[in-house]
């Protein structure tokens, strides 16, 4: 049985992942979170330095400021890492990518099957629709800290990989919106909209746990949702 640590366990996504991980039969040994408390049947430490258990796998939904601690702990203890944390700067992103030389790492800004299908459809649209203006509108709940979202940036990259154009991203934060991404392809005579709306955080938690399970037994490498969808 795989020994699991959830980083950011007291956060909104961390709590969802805690429930899903139990459903999937992981041996949840502990969590790490600066915020203490919460109703968990495992110890929750403030830092990775306090962890005493032998950990095989980390699911991380924390914040960019613990990136270095996560990297150092996973590298030293040979732990596979699923990283769903967004808001990394370039240096932090590169640090997590470098970790994949030593342990299997799965990075995903969004673990929804539907969102990743949207990105494939956007890629197709870029190849088929000529002479258009493209813009992205993303909407999330008022407490989401990073803007634009990691998913919006992934969509923008999919577009820029196909087309040499500037793609504006419009970020909206309000209420309890789980997540919505709308990509507009606008020509003189028509508008094509490719949109995904998440109705519950459950879809992200389940996707994250599936992605983490995918890492079990894998060799050190950097994995993405494309690898999971092909499996």
Secondary structure by P-SEA (a helix, b strand, c coil): cbbbbbcccccaaaaaaaaaaaaacccccccccccccccccbbbbccccccccccccccccccccaaaaaaaaaaaabbbbbbccccccaaaaaaaaaaccccbbbbbccccaaaaaaaaaaaaaaacccbbbbbbbbbbcccccccccaaaaaaaaaaaacccbbbbbbbbbcccccbbbbbbbccccbbbbbbcccccaaaaaaaaaaaaaaacccccccccaaaaaac
